[in-house]
Amino acid sequence: MARRTKEEAQATRVQILDAAERVFHAQGVSRASLAEVAKEAGVSRGAIYWHFENKIDLFQAMLERLRLPLEELARATESEDEPDPLGCMRELLIKALTRLAEDEQTRRAHDILRYKCEYTGELVDLRERLQALSIECDQRIAKALSNAVNKGQLPEDLDCERAAVCLHAYMEGIEANWLLVPNFDLVVQAPALIDTLMHMLLSPALRRS
């Protein structure tokens, strides 16, 4: 019985997250209310507060779902025991673009994040959380690049921190532009786009002076 209750609670949590994505996408995060999310999910507001502290906590959980499917591959790029960190990174980035194009839930969540949020009022704390996530992302990218340097896959004088900023911005730009104007086949183009990025990492402009 206890296991069933736990499974039911998890199912309700997923149900709420799915409903929140639809409501946030339709109305924007600022205008959406938890009452509307509850109605869309077919649960009480109490059920939402059982799982999430507030709208920001709910939104944060929605973002975490974006990271989980690719987390194992991301960790491989950061592991000192991984023999091919650059190959893992290439695979990770191609999968990220492919998933954005092919998975409706991923695409909706990214669209909310980039075009349906106003970081004012009650969402000020969300901006701070996103800033922390962005910093963490840069640090993880830099670590993966450092692993590739140590494996001889990238120049030994690569400025990993600067390269991480460039890589992060490149991916953010492609995703944001494609979401706004999806006028090319992202799945087909993904390998070439990522290979362009890999080539950029060899630029003399990214070497330590």
N, C-alpha and C positions, 0 to 999 in steps of 0.2 A: 504493500500500500504506500509506504514511504517513497519507494522508487517511482511509483506512478505519479505521486504528488510532485516529486521533483521534476519529472519529465513534463508534466502538465504545466508547471511553472515556467520551464524553459520554453515550451511551445507558446505560452502566452507572451513571454518576453519577445520572442521572434515576431509574433503577430503584431505587437505594439510597434516594434521597430519598422516593420514593413508598412504599417499604417502611417507612421510618422514620416517616412520617406515620401509617400504619396501626398500627404497634406503639405509638407514643407515644399515639395516641388510645385504643387498647384498654387500655393498662396505666398510662398516665401517664409523664411523662418520667423521674421519679426512679427508678421501678421497672424501666423498660425497660433492657435491656443491648444492647451492640453485637452480641453473639453472636446475640441474637434478631432484631435487624435484619438481620444477614447471612443468617440462615436464611430469613426472610420474603422477602428479595430474591433468594435463590438464588445468593449469592456467598460468597466466603471473607471472614473478618475482615480478612485482608490487603488485600483489594480495597477495603474501607471505609477502612482507614488510608491507602491510596494517594490517596484523594480527600479525606478529612477527618481532621483532627488528632485529634479526640476527639468525644464525644457533644455537647458544647457547640458545637463547630464545625459539626457536622451539623445541629443545631437552628437555628443562625444561618443556614445556607444555606437551610433550609426557610422561614424567615421572609423571606429575600430574594426568594424566588419569589412571595410575596404582593405585593411592591412593584412588580416588573418590569412586569406588564401595564398598570399605570396610570402608570408613570413618565413617559412622554412627555407625557401630559396634565398631570401635576403640574408638570413643568418649564415648560410653557407658562404656567401661572398665575404663575410666578416671573419670567418673562422681561419685561424692560422694553419689549421690542418687541411684546409681545402687546397688541392693541388692546382686548380684552375679557377681562381677567383674572378679573373676577367671574363672567362667564358660563362661563369655563373651569373655575373652581372649582366652580360649581354642577353642571356636567356631571360633573366628577371625583367629587364626593361622591355624586351619584345613582348613578353607575356602581359606586362602591365598595359601596353598600348592595345594589344589584341583583346584583352579582357574589357577594356573601356569600350571598344567598338562592338563587341559581341554580346556583352552581358548588360541587359537592360537595367538591373538594379545598380550595378556599378556606375553606369552612365548617368543615371538619375541622381545618385548621391554626389558625383563629381559636379554635375550641373548645379545642384543646390549649393554646394560649397563655393563655387566660383561666381554664380550669377543670381542666387536667390537669398543671399545673406547681406544684412546691413549691420556692421559691427558697432552699433550704438545702443544706448539704453541698457536693457537687460542682457544684450549680447556682447557687452564690453568684455566680460570675463571670457567669453568664447574666443575673442581675438587673442587674448593672452595665452589661452591654451593652444591655439593654432600656431602662435609664435614659438611656443616651447616645442611643439611637434616639428616645426620647420628646422629649428636649431638641432634637434635630435637627428633629423633626417640628414642634415649636412654632416654631422659627426659620424654617422654610420656609413655614409658614402665615402668620407675621407678614410675611414678605417679599411673599407673594402679596397680602395685604391692603394692604400699603403701595403696591403697584403699582396696586391698585384705587383707592386714595385719590388717587394721582397722575393717574389717568385720570378723576377726578371721579365715580367710581361709588360712593364711600363718603365720609362726612363728613371734611373735612380735619383735624379735631381728634380723629379716632378713635385710641384707644390701641391700636395694633396688637398689642402684646405681650399685653395683657390680653385682647383679643378672640381672639387665637390660643389662649390657654389655654381660654377658654370654648368655642370651636369644637371644639377637640380633645376636651375632656371630653364635649361633647354627642354627638359621633360615637362615642366609646368607650362611652358609656352606652347608646345605642341598640343598638349591636352586641352588647354584653354581655347586655343584657336580652332581646333577641330570641333570642340563642343559648340562653339559659336557658329562656325561655318563648316559643316561636315561635307566638304565638296570634293573629297577624294577618299579612296578606299584605304582606310587606316590599317586594316589587316594585311593587305597586300604590300603597303608601303612600310610597314613597321620594321622589317629587317634592314632595309636600306637606310631608314631614318636613324636607327640605332648604330649601324655601322659608320654612318657619318659622325655620330657622337664619339664612337670609339677612336676614329681617326683624329678627332679634335684633341683628344687627350695626349697626342704625340706632338702637339704644337709647341714650338720653342717659347711661345708667350706664356706657357704654363709651367715653365721651369723656374726653380729658385734662382734668384740673382746672386 
